[in-house]
Amino acid sequence: MNTTIIAAITFAVLAASATQASAVSQAVKMACIGDYLSYCSAHSPGSPGVRSCFRANGSKLSKGCVGALVKAGMVSQSEVSRRAASLGR
């Protein structure tokens, strides 16, 4: 896949997680593309299922993706900590 296609897919996927597409930073797009491809590619980019899939696979998401989502304000650090504690981490 060329970088234009990857960027387009990433943007569409993560736009579903944001209140506005413009709120998704390049850092989040780049940090989470691998997680989308690994866990959520069965969902069409931009579909409501993508956000649900990311939530369902939260414990599997890469540290880089989670960090980028926290930094962008798309998920709170307290939510990340709460989920980690429930998993005994």
C-alpha positions as CSV (number, residue, x, y, z in Angstrom):
1,M,0.0,0.0,0.0
2,N,1.3,3.4,-0.7
3,T,1.4,6.1,1.9
4,T,-1.5,8.1,0.3
5,I,-3.8,5.1,0.7
6,I,-2.6,4.4,4.2
7,A,-3.1,8.0,5.2
8,A,-6.6,8.0,3.7
9,I,-7.6,4.8,5.5
10,T,-6.1,6.0,8.8
11,F,-7.9,9.4,8.5
12,A,-11.3,7.7,7.8
13,V,-10.9,5.2,10.7
14,L,-9.9,7.7,13.3
15,A,-12.4,10.3,12.2
16,A,-15.1,8.0,13.5
17,S,-13.5,8.3,17.0
18,A,-13.4,12.0,17.0
19,T,-16.1,14.6,17.3
20,Q,-14.7,16.3,14.2
21,A,-12.4,14.8,11.6
22,S,-10.1,17.8,11.9
23,A,-9.6,16.9,15.6
24,V,-7.6,13.8,14.6
25,S,-3.9,14.6,14.7
26,Q,-1.3,13.2,12.4
27,A,0.3,11.6,15.4
28,V,-2.8,9.7,16.2
29,K,-3.2,8.6,12.6
30,M,0.3,7.3,12.4
31,A,0.4,5.7,15.9
32,C,-2.8,3.8,15.4
33,I,-2.8,2.5,11.8
34,G,-1.2,-0.8,12.8
35,D,-3.8,-1.4,15.5
36,Y,-6.6,-0.7,13.0
37,L,-5.1,-3.1,10.5
38,S,-4.5,-5.8,13.2
39,Y,-7.8,-5.6,15.1
40,C,-10.4,-3.6,13.3
41,S,-9.9,-3.8,9.6
42,A,-13.1,-5.9,9.3
43,H,-14.9,-2.6,9.9
44,S,-15.2,-0.1,7.1
45,P,-13.1,3.0,7.7
46,G,-15.2,5.7,9.2
47,S,-18.0,3.3,10.3
48,P,-19.5,3.2,13.8
49,G,-18.0,-0.2,14.3
50,V,-14.4,1.1,14.3
51,R,-14.8,3.0,17.5
52,S,-16.5,0.0,19.2
53,C,-13.7,-2.2,17.9
54,F,-11.0,0.0,19.3
55,R,-12.8,0.0,22.7
56,A,-13.2,-3.8,22.6
57,N,-9.6,-4.2,21.8
58,G,-8.3,-1.5,24.1
59,S,-6.1,-3.8,26.1
60,K,-4.4,-5.0,22.9
61,L,-3.7,-1.5,21.5
62,S,-0.1,-0.5,21.2
63,K,1.3,1.8,23.8
64,G,2.1,4.3,21.1
65,C,-1.5,4.3,19.9
66,V,-2.9,4.6,23.4
67,G,-0.4,7.4,24.3
68,A,-1.4,9.3,21.1
69,L,-5.1,8.9,21.9
70,V,-4.5,10.2,25.5
71,K,-2.4,13.1,24.3
72,A,-5.1,14.1,21.7
73,G,-7.8,14.0,24.4
74,M,-9.7,11.2,22.7
75,V,-9.4,8.9,25.7
76,S,-8.6,9.9,29.3
77,Q,-5.6,8.7,31.2
78,S,-7.9,7.8,34.0
79,E,-9.8,5.5,31.7
80,V,-6.6,3.8,30.5
81,S,-5.5,3.4,34.2
82,R,-8.9,2.0,35.2
83,R,-8.9,-0.6,32.4
84,A,-5.3,-1.5,33.2
85,A,-6.2,-2.0,36.9
86,S,-9.2,-4.2,36.0
87,L,-6.8,-6.4,34.0
88,G,-4.3,-6.5,36.8
89,R,-1.6,-4.5,35.1
